[in-house]
Structures are given as C-alpha cells and as structure tokens.
Amino acid sequence: MLHYALVFLVIAIIAAVFGFGGIAGTAAGFAKILFFAFLIMAVLSFLFKRK
C-alpha cells in the first residue's frame, strides 16, 4: 500500500513539473489517501500485535 502511495506521489511531482494541473492534483489526492490508509493500518497492526 505504501508503494502505491509513493508511486502516485512521484507521478504528481512529475506532472507538476510539466504543468499538468489536473493530473498532478488527482495523483496527489490518491497519494494522500493511500498514505493515510497505510498509516492507520500500520498503527492498528502495532496496537493489536502487542496484545
């Protein structure tokens, strides 16, 4: 999941450099969603693993 977030982040950065506003915004949005989803799942796995 983190891999996909990083891929979308790279796509957003490349699109922003070339000036593709819509593509950069969409890719950045996906990267944010996937990053926070990964972060929540990582925290939950650490909490439930220790019990």
Protein Blocks (a to p, Z undefined) as FASTA:
>chain_A
ZZmmmmmmmmmmmmmmnopaklmmmmmmmmmmmmmmmmmmmmmmmmmmmZZ
